[in-house]
């Protein structure tokens, strides 16, 4: 997943007043202790897994899964409660295959469980990175100028380390969970997401049918380049990823005899209509709460457009004005964009086939088949529009009082007074298959980065502030205590 923090400077918590206790800020307390040995062990784990190139085609995810499994076993987790689950995956278009694995670790409740299990979700794989594209070797953790550099440092081996070390340290400290805690780390989120589908389906029973999940591949905390608070994001929704193909066929002919019915031109005109088209604006609980906060810190023109749209969700002009701001693009509606083109077979022949790949990020709750029908209307009768995947609509998770209160406490214990806002991601994550079954998932990671300079996931010189690594562990320790303690 490409991490994007939808952060609004100066914001207040953007959830219904009843969801966060009035005394939440007053109950800020000392952060969990991190001994020198704990910090060293955290860095060692981070270094080991960043140095493991868990890219599709290299077969390294099982190696990372087995390493983490050994760390949990050494920490006292029962052999029977630590599972490495091998499976096969491919990249998105099926052209590259790999042997991968998921890691599942169960920490049983101490005594009779008071609630259904809590799942802690993440993914171990990363996107490819070339040495020549970065100033350091992407697969060698490098500490420089107060940062850790390397592929996965913020997407999302920081979260894998934070969750793992938090549980190991809580166990060492004698914490006794009142519900089962289940770690579920997948091995192909960046490609085909088969692990998450298996987790939400055939492997669900192995986890004891969790009530909800906290996803380390979502949310996060932003500060300015000079370390002033910006906001913390709790990811409660994400748009549905869906791919479509526009296809035009033609009888072709000799290029010396051009006709009006040209496959390339017909496809091009359809794509021009798609470019100009605006899907109907939509709102949900998450985006209404987010924009209520965003209006407080936006420049006057954007703030005015937000207030107009919140007052009248049918005000398409206001939604357009919001989307004109690059930081808000994709947050008011479904968006579709052409991403690849294929056409013709010879320089001197009229094209018999022209095809375009169109990627859509669909507003939560909208059926991708309804988007298919809308795209067909846009494209016109001379263009055949087909779906490229079987994905169903992603669903938003409700702003639950227990989750928002726990996230607030974790954030503000480490970052007093930090503004907090819910987030709808425009990208996709392993949360989607679980949400589609009705299990609420919350992106709740605690790594902090300097925005926008550190938002480098999938890009050149991906990096994490050194101090943020230990803070991520502390954040997850607080979250787990709040969600699985008494």
Secondary structure by P-SEA (a helix, b strand, c coil): cccccccccccccccccccccccccccccccccccaaaaaaaaaaaaaaaacccccccccaaaaaaaaaaaaaaaccccccbbbbbbcccccccccccccbbbbbbbcccccccccbbbbbbbcccccccccccccccccccccccccccccccccaaaaaaaaaaaaaaaaaccccccbbbbbbbccccccaaaaaaaacccccccccccbbbbccccccccccccccccccccccccbbbbbbbbbbcccccccccccccaaaaaaaaaaaaaaccccccccaaaaaaaaaaaacccaaaaaaaaaaaacccaaaaaaaaaccccccccccbbbbbcbbbbbccccccccbbbbbbbbbccccccaaaaaaaaaaaacccbbbbbcccccbbbbbcccaaaaaaaaaaaaacccbbbbbbbbbcccccaaaaaaacbbbbbccccccccccccccccccccccaaaaaaaaaaaaaaaaaaccc
